[in-house]
């Protein structure tokens, strides 16, 4: 059985290969797009369930997406595939796996919780992930207490300590309720930032949910430039379709504070999921403020 030192050494080598991998050529022989355009695969959840992951990945690659965030980790696999197999499929299409949403609610057995995260970490290293993101946590909405915030803050910090040893960063993704719910006048989001280790926990700011909850994503990025390191780019529908979000200052600020990774997420559709995900990519590729 490999010890922790051997695991971390192997993990670092795998991650270096994934992070430093140059953009590959697509399967049709064309050069990969110059722009970084990330996608949270949850945007195509129904299509994936109906058609399977492989044909959807081929479609996504042709749309011009370069980096992917998954939403289907389970028992050491991604979309029913072993990490190395899934990674190869994605990379052969000229894309990269860089982030994953996965979740384990804090239980009364902390040892079991951390063992679960350790197993998950090994799968994510094998897949070449840079980030492991908790998409939400219970008790952060209506009725949230400072005690619960501190308990989860400690939990997140422990997870981040484990993942950092393998050069994977752990983070938390918000919804609107972390901003609408306040404790003594302070939004839960701010309290989570204050009660997690800055060395071990980053935040993936979902700019739409932040604004929907009454927050200002630009102001938060400026206030916490060393904590908010990943973004969800989201709108009411397809990106740019509703006009609800003003993305230019968001991207300008993101580049200013050094955000390198962001992912489109479409939850509400005007057309089909595929049409709206493509429309989102086309909008961002055409935007001069997106690098």
PyMOL commands that set and color helices and strands:
alter all, ss='L'
color gray80, all
select helices_A, chain A and resi 4-19+41-51+53-63+83-92+110-127+146-164+177-180+188-194+207-212+217-223+247-257+273-286
alter helices_A, ss='H'
color red, helices_A
select strands_A, chain A and resi 38-40+67-70+73-74+77-78+81-82+96-101+131-134+169-173+182-183+186-187+201-206+228-233+261-264
alter strands_A, ss='S'
color yellow, strands_A
deselect
rebuild
show_as cartoon
